[in-house]
């Protein structure tokens, strides 16, 4: 019933958004007298803010057509090179990339947002690397006959993607996938796999959430796993290809994140209203662009979500040495070849300081020469992979680490 109620509400809000958009255009039309009266522009701005906030959002496009390197623009090609039911592997490469440039697999989070949340990450790294990224599917679009998808499958996907890229690749995991990427690295090191990554960069990942626990960690610990199973898991309605699949809906994920910082989100929309009223369309558009991405959400399979909550946030399986893949304990002591870079944001309110750094201690058989830690001063969670701090401070550290251990 939860999902059906949301679909009904979404239909109503979509209609209201359309009417508000029409009203905003009419009130701001210079051919009409209301456009020149004080109340006209204010009402038009308010309606435009509402129309944007209530509009439905689908999967965004990456839209990376070119990058500027050395003052010159280089076209970027995008292609899907592996297609699987629960996620594709995309490839981005710029024209005139030097021969022998490193190959980098960016592992996007399967956490309610699409991989396009890492658009800025891809755009920066395509300067110097042949970039691949995991493009996870929205679970509500995957038919039931494709089976289930859990943490074991996630790890298998990463290994298969690395095998497709070939020997000598590097891997970067942003936030949640740090855990399966860490596990996949241990498995491939244990097997002396020729496609084991040369380096693994983990950014703001919940390796050990007992370190500096955040509100997100506390919420996961407050309730038993049965509560999550009964309360936040829903069934996909018949209107979607994945009808009947049990999922953790993206709209619930978005609601929980919005509620954590509701005041700042309301202030952002108020600032957008002021920008529109003052005619500052560029500033208003920047806010719109952010929320276009932020509010584009997707569903996760119930089995993946519940296993992640239990293994990562409740039982701390990775740091306790009890994490299992396909019936075998994942032994982090077996990481002896892949160099590891742990990156954290000083002001990260999702993965606290020390949670990612814990990986360096857990890989205790790895030479200290192959370990590095970097804290991005003043950066929040999103700042370590997007924005100016990412481009100017964090990305150069990643590029240097890849070059050193390539």
C-alpha positions as a Markdown table, in Angstrom:
| # | Residue | x | y | z |
|---|---|---|---|---|
| 1 | Unk | 0.0 | 0.0 | 0.0 |
| 2 | Unk | 2.9 | 2.4 | 0.7 |
| 3 | Unk | 4.1 | 2.3 | -2.9 |
| 4 | Unk | 0.6 | 2.7 | -4.3 |
| 5 | Unk | 0.0 | 5.7 | -2.0 |
| 6 | Unk | 3.2 | 7.3 | -3.2 |
| 7 | Unk | 2.3 | 6.7 | -6.9 |
| 8 | Unk | -1.1 | 8.3 | -6.4 |
| 9 | Unk | 0.5 | 11.3 | -4.6 |
| 10 | Unk | 3.1 | 11.6 | -7.4 |
| 11 | Unk | 0.4 | 11.8 | -10.0 |
| 12 | Unk | -1.4 | 14.5 | -8.1 |
| 13 | Unk | 1.8 | 16.5 | -7.6 |
| 14 | Unk | 2.7 | 16.1 | -11.2 |
| 15 | Unk | -0.6 | 17.7 | -12.2 |
| 16 | Unk | -0.1 | 20.5 | -9.7 |
| 17 | Unk | 3.4 | 21.1 | -10.9 |
| 18 | Unk | 2.1 | 21.5 | -14.5 |
| 19 | Unk | -0.5 | 24.0 | -13.5 |
| 20 | Unk | 1.9 | 25.9 | -11.4 |
| 21 | Unk | 4.4 | 26.1 | -14.3 |
| 22 | Unk | 1.6 | 27.5 | -16.6 |
| 23 | Unk | 0.6 | 30.0 | -13.9 |
| 24 | Unk | 4.2 | 31.2 | -13.5 |
| 25 | Unk | 4.6 | 31.7 | -17.3 |
| 26 | Unk | 1.4 | 33.7 | -17.4 |
| 27 | Unk | 2.2 | 35.9 | -14.5 |
| 28 | Unk | 5.7 | 36.7 | -15.8 |
| 29 | Unk | 4.6 | 37.3 | -19.4 |
| 30 | Unk | 5.6 | 40.8 | -20.4 |
| 31 | Unk | 2.5 | 41.1 | -22.6 |
| 32 | Unk | 0.3 | 40.9 | -19.6 |
| 33 | Unk | -0.1 | 43.8 | -17.0 |
| 34 | Unk | 0.4 | 41.4 | -14.1 |
| 35 | Unk | 4.1 | 41.1 | -15.2 |
| 36 | Unk | 4.7 | 44.7 | -14.3 |
| 37 | Unk | 2.9 | 44.8 | -10.9 |
| 38 | Unk | 4.7 | 44.0 | -7.6 |
| 39 | Unk | 2.7 | 40.9 | -6.8 |
| 40 | Unk | 3.0 | 39.5 | -10.3 |
| 41 | Unk | 6.8 | 38.6 | -10.3 |
| 42 | Unk | 6.6 | 37.5 | -6.7 |
| 43 | Unk | 3.7 | 35.1 | -7.4 |
| 44 | Unk | 5.3 | 33.9 | -10.6 |
| 45 | Unk | 8.6 | 33.1 | -8.7 |
| 46 | Unk | 6.7 | 31.3 | -5.9 |
| 47 | Unk | 4.8 | 29.2 | -8.5 |
| 48 | Unk | 8.0 | 28.4 | -10.4 |
| 49 | Unk | 9.7 | 27.2 | -7.1 |
| 50 | Unk | 6.7 | 25.0 | -6.4 |
| 51 | Unk | 6.5 | 23.7 | -9.9 |
| 52 | Unk | 10.2 | 22.7 | -9.8 |
| 53 | Unk | 9.8 | 21.1 | -6.3 |
| 54 | Unk | 6.7 | 19.1 | -7.2 |
| 55 | Unk | 7.9 | 17.9 | -10.7 |
| 56 | Unk | 8.5 | 14.2 | -11.2 |
| 57 | Unk | 12.1 | 13.2 | -12.0 |
| 58 | Unk | 13.5 | 10.4 | -14.1 |
| 59 | Unk | 17.0 | 9.1 | -14.7 |
| 60 | Unk | 19.3 | 12.0 | -15.7 |
| 61 | Unk | 21.8 | 11.8 | -18.5 |
| 62 | Unk | 25.5 | 12.2 | -17.9 |
| 63 | Unk | 25.8 | 14.7 | -20.6 |
| 64 | Unk | 29.6 | 14.9 | -20.7 |
| 65 | Unk | 30.3 | 16.0 | -24.2 |
| 66 | Unk | 33.7 | 17.6 | -23.8 |
| 67 | Unk | 36.4 | 18.5 | -21.2 |
| 68 | Unk | 39.0 | 21.3 | -21.2 |
| 69 | Unk | 42.6 | 20.1 | -20.7 |
| 70 | Unk | 45.5 | 22.6 | -21.1 |
| 71 | Unk | 43.2 | 25.3 | -22.3 |
| 72 | Unk | 41.9 | 23.2 | -25.1 |
| 73 | Unk | 38.5 | 21.4 | -25.4 |
| 74 | Unk | 38.5 | 17.7 | -26.1 |
| 75 | Unk | 35.4 | 15.8 | -27.1 |
| 76 | Unk | 34.4 | 12.9 | -24.8 |
| 77 | Unk | 32.8 | 9.7 | -26.1 |
| 78 | Unk | 30.3 | 7.7 | -23.9 |
| 79 | Unk | 29.4 | 4.1 | -24.5 |
| 80 | Unk | 27.8 | 1.2 | -22.6 |
| 81 | Unk | 30.3 | -1.7 | -22.9 |
| 82 | Unk | 28.7 | -4.3 | -20.6 |
| 83 | Unk | 25.0 | -4.7 | -20.1 |
| 84 | Unk | 23.6 | -6.7 | -17.2 |
| 85 | Unk | 20.1 | -6.9 | -15.6 |
| 86 | Unk | 21.0 | -4.9 | -12.5 |
| 87 | Unk | 23.6 | -2.6 | -13.9 |
| 88 | Unk | 25.7 | -1.6 | -16.9 |
| 89 | Unk | 29.3 | -0.7 | -17.3 |
| 90 | Unk | 29.8 | 2.7 | -19.0 |
| 91 | Unk | 33.0 | 3.9 | -20.6 |
| 92 | Unk | 34.1 | 7.6 | -21.0 |
| 93 | Unk | 37.2 | 8.5 | -22.9 |
| 94 | Unk | 38.4 | 11.9 | -24.2 |
| 95 | Unk | 39.8 | 12.5 | -27.6 |
| 96 | Unk | 43.6 | 12.6 | -27.7 |
| 97 | Unk | 44.0 | 10.8 | -24.4 |
| 98 | Unk | 47.7 | 9.8 | -24.2 |
| 99 | Unk | 48.5 | 6.2 | -25.1 |
| 100 | Unk | 48.9 | 4.0 | -22.0 |
| 101 | Unk | 46.7 | 6.3 | -19.8 |
| 102 | Unk | 45.4 | 4.5 | -16.7 |
| 103 | Unk | 42.1 | 2.7 | -16.8 |
| 104 | Unk | 39.9 | 3.6 | -13.8 |
| 105 | Unk | 36.7 | 1.9 | -12.7 |
| 106 | Unk | 34.5 | 4.3 | -10.6 |
| 107 | Unk | 32.1 | 2.3 | -8.5 |
| 108 | Unk | 29.0 | 4.4 | -8.0 |
| 109 | Unk | 26.8 | 4.0 | -4.9 |
| 110 | Unk | 23.7 | 1.8 | -5.1 |
| 111 | Unk | 22.1 | 4.0 | -2.4 |
| 112 | Unk | 19.0 | 5.5 | -3.9 |
| 113 | Unk | 20.6 | 7.9 | -6.4 |
| 114 | Unk | 21.6 | 7.2 | -10.0 |
| 115 | Unk | 25.3 | 7.0 | -11.1 |
| 116 | Unk | 24.9 | 10.5 | -12.6 |
| 117 | Unk | 25.4 | 11.8 | -9.0 |
| 118 | Unk | 29.1 | 11.2 | -9.8 |
| 119 | Unk | 29.0 | 13.2 | -13.0 |
| 120 | Unk | 31.5 | 15.7 | -11.6 |
| 121 | Unk | 33.8 | 12.8 | -10.5 |
| 122 | Unk | 33.8 | 11.3 | -14.0 |
| 123 | Unk | 34.2 | 14.7 | -15.7 |
| 124 | Unk | 37.4 | 15.4 | -13.7 |
| 125 | Unk | 39.0 | 12.0 | -13.9 |
| 126 | Unk | 38.4 | 11.7 | -17.7 |
| 127 | Unk | 41.1 | 14.4 | -18.0 |
| 128 | Unk | 43.8 | 11.8 | -17.3 |
| 129 | Unk | 42.1 | 8.4 | -17.3 |
| 130 | Unk | 40.1 | 6.1 | -19.5 |
| 131 | Unk | 37.1 | 6.1 | -17.1 |
| 132 | Unk | 34.6 | 3.3 | -16.5 |
| 133 | Unk | 31.6 | 3.6 | -14.2 |
| 134 | Unk | 29.0 | 1.3 | -12.8 |
| 135 | Unk | 25.5 | 2.4 | -13.9 |
| 136 | Unk | 23.2 | 0.6 | -11.5 |
| 137 | Unk | 19.6 | -0.1 | -12.6 |
| 138 | Unk | 16.5 | 1.2 | -10.9 |
| 139 | Unk | 15.2 | -2.0 | -9.2 |
| 140 | Unk | 11.6 | -1.2 | -10.1 |
| 141 | Unk | 12.5 | -1.6 | -13.8 |
| 142 | Unk | 14.1 | -5.1 | -13.5 |
| 143 | Unk | 11.6 | -7.9 | -14.1 |
| 144 | Unk | 11.2 | -10.6 | -11.5 |
| 145 | Unk | 12.5 | -13.3 | -13.8 |
| 146 | Unk | 16.0 | -11.7 | -13.6 |
| 147 | Unk | 16.2 | -13.0 | -10.1 |
| 148 | Unk | 17.6 | -11.3 | -7.0 |
| 149 | Unk | 20.5 | -9.0 | -6.3 |
| 150 | Unk | 22.4 | -8.8 | -3.0 |
| 151 | Unk | 25.9 | -8.0 | -1.8 |
| 152 | Unk | 27.3 | -11.2 | -3.2 |
| 153 | Unk | 26.0 | -10.3 | -6.6 |
| 154 | Unk | 27.3 | -6.7 | -6.3 |
| 155 | Unk | 30.8 | -8.1 | -5.6 |
| 156 | Unk | 30.5 | -10.5 | -8.6 |
| 157 | Unk | 29.5 | -7.6 | -10.8 |
| 158 | Unk | 32.6 | -5.7 | -9.8 |
| 159 | Unk | 34.9 | -8.6 | -10.5 |
| 160 | Unk | 33.3 | -9.2 | -13.9 |
| 161 | Unk | 33.6 | -5.5 | -14.8 |
| 162 | Unk | 37.3 | -5.5 | -13.8 |
| 163 | Unk | 37.8 | -8.6 | -16.0 |
| 164 | Unk | 36.2 | -6.8 | -18.9 |
| 165 | Unk | 38.5 | -3.8 | -18.4 |
| 166 | Unk | 41.5 | -6.1 | -18.2 |
| 167 | Unk | 44.8 | -6.2 | -16.2 |
| 168 | Unk | 46.3 | -3.1 | -14.8 |
| 169 | Unk | 43.1 | -1.2 | -14.0 |
| 170 | Unk | 42.5 | 1.0 | -10.9 |
| 171 | Unk | 39.3 | 1.1 | -8.9 |
| 172 | Unk | 37.6 | 4.0 | -7.0 |
| 173 | Unk | 34.6 | 3.4 | -4.7 |
| 174 | Unk | 32.6 | 6.4 | -3.6 |
| 175 | Unk | 30.7 | 6.0 | -0.2 |
| 176 | Unk | 28.6 | 2.8 | 0.2 |
| 177 | Unk | 30.4 | 0.6 | -2.4 |
| 178 | Unk | 33.7 | 0.9 | -0.5 |
| 179 | Unk | 32.6 | -2.2 | 1.4 |
| 180 | Unk | 31.9 | -4.5 | -1.6 |
| 181 | Unk | 34.9 | -3.0 | -3.5 |
| 182 | Unk | 37.2 | -3.7 | -0.5 |
| 183 | Unk | 35.8 | -7.3 | -0.4 |
| 184 | Unk | 36.2 | -7.8 | -4.2 |
| 185 | Unk | 39.8 | -6.6 | -3.9 |
| 186 | Unk | 40.5 | -9.1 | -1.1 |
| 187 | Unk | 39.0 | -12.0 | -3.1 |
| 188 | Unk | 41.0 | -11.1 | -6.2 |
| 189 | Unk | 44.2 | -10.8 | -4.2 |
| 190 | Unk | 43.6 | -14.1 | -2.6 |
| 191 | Unk | 43.2 | -15.8 | -6.0 |
| 192 | Unk | 46.1 | -13.9 | -7.5 |
| 193 | Unk | 43.7 | -12.7 | -10.2 |
| 194 | Unk | 45.4 | -11.0 | -13.1 |
| 195 | Unk | 42.7 | -8.4 | -13.2 |
| 196 | Unk | 43.0 | -7.4 | -9.5 |
| 197 | Unk | 43.1 | -3.6 | -9.3 |
| 198 | Unk | 46.4 | -1.9 | -9.1 |
| 199 | Unk | 45.0 | 0.6 | -6.6 |
| 200 | Unk | 41.8 | 0.9 | -4.7 |
| 201 | Unk | 40.6 | 4.4 | -3.6 |
| 202 | Unk | 37.8 | 4.5 | -1.1 |
| 203 | Unk | 36.1 | 7.8 | -0.5 |
| 204 | Unk | 33.8 | 8.4 | 2.5 |
| 205 | Unk | 33.1 | 4.7 | 2.8 |
| 206 | Unk | 31.5 | 3.0 | 5.8 |
| 207 | Unk | 34.2 | 0.4 | 6.4 |
| 208 | Unk | 33.9 | 0.6 | 10.2 |
| 209 | Unk | 30.9 | 2.7 | 11.3 |
| 210 | Unk | 31.8 | 2.4 | 14.9 |
| 211 | Unk | 34.4 | 5.2 | 14.3 |
| 212 | Unk | 32.8 | 8.6 | 14.7 |
| 213 | Unk | 29.2 | 7.4 | 14.2 |
| 214 | Unk | 26.9 | 9.8 | 12.4 |
| 215 | Unk | 23.1 | 10.2 | 12.4 |
| 216 | Unk | 22.9 | 7.8 | 9.5 |
| 217 | Unk | 24.8 | 5.2 | 11.5 |
| 218 | Unk | 22.6 | 5.8 | 14.6 |
| 219 | Unk | 19.4 | 5.3 | 12.6 |
| 220 | Unk | 20.6 | 2.0 | 11.3 |
| 221 | Unk | 21.5 | 0.8 | 14.8 |
| 222 | Unk | 18.3 | 2.0 | 16.6 |
| 223 | Unk | 16.0 | -0.8 | 15.2 |
| 224 | Unk | 16.4 | -4.5 | 14.7 |
| 225 | Unk | 16.7 | -5.8 | 11.1 |
| 226 | Unk | 13.1 | -7.1 | 11.3 |
| 227 | Unk | 11.8 | -3.6 | 11.8 |
| 228 | Unk | 13.4 | -2.5 | 8.5 |
| 229 | Unk | 12.0 | -5.5 | 6.8 |
| 230 | Unk | 8.5 | -4.8 | 7.9 |
| 231 | Unk | 8.5 | -1.0 | 7.8 |
| 232 | Unk | 10.5 | 0.3 | 4.9 |
| 233 | Unk | 10.3 | -2.5 | 2.3 |
| 234 | Unk | 7.6 | -2.2 | -0.3 |
| 235 | Unk | 6.3 | -4.1 | -3.4 |
| 236 | Unk | 6.7 | -2.5 | -6.8 |
| 237 | Unk | 3.2 | -1.8 | -8.3 |
| 238 | Unk | 2.0 | -3.2 | -11.6 |
| 239 | Unk | 2.7 | 0.0 | -13.5 |
| 240 | Unk | 6.4 | -0.8 | -13.5 |
| 241 | Unk | 8.4 | -3.6 | -15.3 |
| 242 | Unk | 9.6 | -4.9 | -12.0 |
| 243 | Unk | 6.1 | -5.4 | -10.6 |
| 244 | Unk | 6.1 | -7.7 | -7.6 |
| 245 | Unk | 9.7 | -7.1 | -6.7 |
| 246 | Unk | 10.4 | -6.3 | -3.1 |
| 247 | Unk | 12.4 | -3.0 | -2.8 |
| 248 | Unk | 13.6 | -0.3 | -0.6 |
| 249 | Unk | 11.9 | 2.6 | -2.5 |
| 250 | Unk | 14.1 | 5.6 | -3.6 |
| 251 | Unk | 11.4 | 8.0 | -2.4 |
| 252 | Unk | 11.8 | 6.8 | 1.2 |
| 253 | Unk | 15.6 | 7.2 | 0.9 |
| 254 | Unk | 15.1 | 10.7 | -0.4 |
| 255 | Unk | 12.6 | 11.5 | 2.4 |
| 256 | Unk | 15.1 | 10.4 | 5.1 |
| 257 | Unk | 17.9 | 12.4 | 3.7 |
| 258 | Unk | 15.7 | 15.5 | 3.2 |
| 259 | Unk | 14.5 | 15.3 | 6.8 |
| 260 | Unk | 18.0 | 15.2 | 8.1 |
| 261 | Unk | 18.7 | 18.7 | 6.8 |
| 262 | Unk | 15.2 | 20.0 | 6.2 |
| 263 | Unk | 16.0 | 23.5 | 7.3 |
| 264 | Unk | 18.8 | 23.9 | 4.8 |
| 265 | Unk | 16.7 | 22.5 | 2.0 |
| 266 | Unk | 13.9 | 25.0 | 2.8 |
| 267 | Unk | 16.4 | 27.8 | 2.9 |
| 268 | Unk | 17.8 | 26.7 | -0.5 |
| 269 | Unk | 14.4 | 27.0 | -2.0 |
| 270 | Unk | 13.7 | 30.3 | -0.4 |
| 271 | Unk | 17.0 | 31.6 | -1.8 |
| 272 | Unk | 15.9 | 30.3 | -5.2 |
| 273 | Unk | 12.7 | 32.3 | -4.8 |
| 274 | Unk | 14.6 | 35.4 | -4.1 |
| 275 | Unk | 16.9 | 34.9 | -7.0 |
| 276 | Unk | 14.0 | 34.5 | -9.4 |
| 277 | Unk | 12.2 | 37.6 | -8.0 |
| 278 | Unk | 15.4 | 39.6 | -8.5 |
| 279 | Unk | 15.9 | 38.3 | -12.0 |
| 280 | Unk | 19.1 | 36.4 | -11.1 |
| 281 | Unk | 18.3 | 33.4 | -13.3 |
| 282 | Unk | 21.8 | 31.9 | -13.3 |
| 283 | Unk | 21.8 | 31.5 | -9.5 |
| 284 | Unk | 18.3 | 30.1 | -9.5 |
| 285 | Unk | 19.3 | 27.6 | -12.3 |
| 286 | Unk | 22.3 | 26.4 | -10.2 |
| 287 | Unk | 19.9 | 25.5 | -7.4 |
| 288 | Unk | 17.5 | 23.8 | -9.8 |
| 289 | Unk | 20.3 | 21.8 | -11.4 |
| 290 | Unk | 21.4 | 20.5 | -7.9 |
| 291 | Unk | 17.9 | 19.4 | -7.0 |
| 292 | Unk | 17.3 | 17.9 | -10.4 |
| 293 | Unk | 20.0 | 15.5 | -9.6 |
| 294 | Unk | 19.4 | 15.2 | -5.8 |
| 295 | Unk | 15.7 | 14.3 | -6.3 |
| 296 | Unk | 16.3 | 11.8 | -9.1 |
| 297 | Unk | 16.0 | 8.6 | -7.1 |
| 298 | Unk | 15.8 | 4.9 | -7.7 |
| 299 | Unk | 14.8 | 1.8 | -5.8 |
| 300 | Unk | 17.2 | -0.9 | -4.3 |
| 301 | Unk | 16.4 | -4.5 | -4.1 |
| 302 | Unk | 15.2 | -5.5 | -0.6 |
| 303 | Unk | 17.8 | -8.2 | -0.2 |
| 304 | Unk | 20.7 | -5.8 | -1.0 |
| 305 | Unk | 19.4 | -3.1 | 1.3 |
| 306 | Unk | 18.7 | -5.3 | 4.2 |
| 307 | Unk | 22.0 | -7.2 | 3.9 |
| 308 | Unk | 23.8 | -3.9 | 3.8 |
| 309 | Unk | 22.1 | -2.5 | 6.9 |
| 310 | Unk | 22.8 | -5.7 | 8.8 |
| 311 | Unk | 26.3 | -6.5 | 7.6 |
| 312 | Unk | 27.7 | -3.0 | 7.4 |
| 313 | Unk | 25.9 | -1.0 | 10.1 |
| 314 | Unk | 24.7 | -3.5 | 12.7 |
| 315 | Unk | 27.1 | -6.5 | 12.9 |
| 316 | Unk | 30.1 | -4.6 | 11.5 |
| 317 | Unk | 31.1 | -7.8 | 9.5 |
| 318 | Unk | 34.0 | -6.2 | 7.6 |
| 319 | Unk | 36.0 | -5.0 | 10.6 |
| 320 | Unk | 35.0 | -8.0 | 12.7 |
| 321 | Unk | 36.3 | -10.4 | 10.0 |
| 322 | Unk | 32.9 | -12.2 | 9.6 |
| 323 | Unk | 32.0 | -10.9 | 6.2 |
| 324 | Unk | 31.1 | -13.8 | 3.9 |
| 325 | Unk | 31.0 | -14.0 | 0.1 |
| 326 | Unk | 29.5 | -17.1 | -1.5 |
| 327 | Unk | 30.0 | -19.1 | 1.6 |
| 328 | Unk | 33.6 | -18.1 | 2.2 |
| 329 | Unk | 35.0 | -15.6 | 4.7 |
| 330 | Unk | 36.5 | -12.5 | 3.1 |
| 331 | Unk | 40.0 | -12.3 | 4.6 |
| 332 | Unk | 41.3 | -8.8 | 4.3 |
| 333 | Unk | 44.7 | -10.0 | 5.4 |
| 334 | Unk | 45.1 | -11.4 | 1.9 |
| 335 | Unk | 45.3 | -8.0 | 0.4 |
| 336 | Unk | 49.0 | -7.8 | -0.4 |
| 337 | Unk | 49.3 | -6.3 | -3.9 |
| 338 | Unk | 46.6 | -3.7 | -4.4 |
| 339 | Unk | 47.6 | -0.3 | -3.1 |
| 340 | Unk | 45.0 | 1.5 | -1.0 |
| 341 | Unk | 44.1 | 5.1 | -0.7 |
| 342 | Unk | 41.5 | 6.2 | 2.0 |
| 343 | Unk | 39.9 | 9.6 | 1.6 |
| 344 | Unk | 37.7 | 11.3 | 4.1 |
| 345 | Unk | 36.0 | 14.7 | 4.4 |
| 346 | Unk | 36.6 | 16.8 | 7.5 |
| 347 | Unk | 32.9 | 17.7 | 7.7 |
| 348 | Unk | 31.4 | 14.5 | 6.4 |
| 349 | Unk | 28.1 | 14.0 | 8.2 |
| 350 | Unk | 27.3 | 10.6 | 6.5 |
| 351 | Unk | 30.6 | 8.7 | 6.9 |
| 352 | Unk | 32.4 | 10.1 | 9.9 |
| 353 | Unk | 36.1 | 10.6 | 10.2 |
| 354 | Unk | 38.0 | 7.3 | 10.7 |
| 355 | Unk | 35.4 | 5.0 | 9.1 |
| 356 | Unk | 37.2 | 4.8 | 5.8 |
| 357 | Unk | 40.7 | 5.1 | 7.3 |
| 358 | Unk | 39.9 | 1.9 | 9.2 |
| 359 | Unk | 40.6 | 0.0 | 5.9 |
| 360 | Unk | 44.3 | 0.8 | 6.1 |
| 361 | Unk | 44.5 | -1.0 | 9.5 |
| 362 | Unk | 42.4 | -3.9 | 8.4 |
| 363 | Unk | 44.7 | -4.6 | 5.4 |
| 364 | Unk | 47.6 | -5.3 | 7.8 |
| 365 | Unk | 49.6 | -7.5 | 5.4 |
| 366 | Unk | 49.8 | -4.7 | 2.9 |
| 367 | Unk | 53.1 | -2.8 | 2.8 |
| 368 | Unk | 52.9 | 0.7 | 4.4 |
| 369 | Unk | 54.4 | 2.0 | 1.1 |
| 370 | Unk | 51.2 | 1.0 | -0.6 |
| 371 | Unk | 48.9 | 2.8 | 1.9 |
| 372 | Unk | 47.9 | 6.4 | 2.0 |
| 373 | Unk | 45.4 | 8.5 | 3.9 |
| 374 | Unk | 44.1 | 11.9 | 2.9 |
| 375 | Unk | 41.6 | 14.1 | 4.7 |
| 376 | Unk | 40.0 | 16.9 | 2.7 |
| 377 | Unk | 39.9 | 19.9 | 4.9 |
| 378 | Unk | 36.5 | 21.7 | 5.0 |
| 379 | Unk | 34.9 | 19.1 | 2.7 |
| 380 | Unk | 31.6 | 17.5 | 3.5 |
| 381 | Unk | 30.4 | 14.2 | 2.1 |
| 382 | Unk | 29.6 | 15.4 | -1.4 |
| 383 | Unk | 32.6 | 17.7 | -1.4 |
| 384 | Unk | 35.1 | 14.9 | -1.6 |
| 385 | Unk | 33.8 | 13.7 | -5.0 |
| 386 | Unk | 32.1 | 16.8 | -6.4 |
| 387 | Unk | 32.7 | 20.6 | -6.6 |
| 388 | Unk | 35.8 | 22.7 | -6.4 |
| 389 | Unk | 37.5 | 20.9 | -3.4 |
| 390 | Unk | 37.2 | 17.6 | -5.4 |
| 391 | Unk | 38.6 | 19.1 | -8.6 |
| 392 | Unk | 41.4 | 21.1 | -7.1 |
| 393 | Unk | 42.4 | 19.2 | -3.9 |
| 394 | Unk | 41.2 | 15.6 | -3.9 |
| 395 | Unk | 41.4 | 14.6 | -7.6 |
| 396 | Unk | 45.2 | 15.5 | -7.8 |
| 397 | Unk | 45.8 | 13.2 | -4.8 |
| 398 | Unk | 44.0 | 10.3 | -6.6 |
| 399 | Unk | 45.9 | 10.9 | -9.9 |
| 400 | Unk | 49.2 | 11.0 | -8.0 |
| 401 | Unk | 48.4 | 7.8 | -6.2 |
| 402 | Unk | 47.4 | 6.0 | -9.4 |
| 403 | Unk | 50.6 | 7.2 | -11.2 |
| 404 | Unk | 52.8 | 6.1 | -8.3 |
| 405 | Unk | 51.3 | 2.5 | -8.2 |
| 406 | Unk | 50.4 | 2.1 | -11.8 |
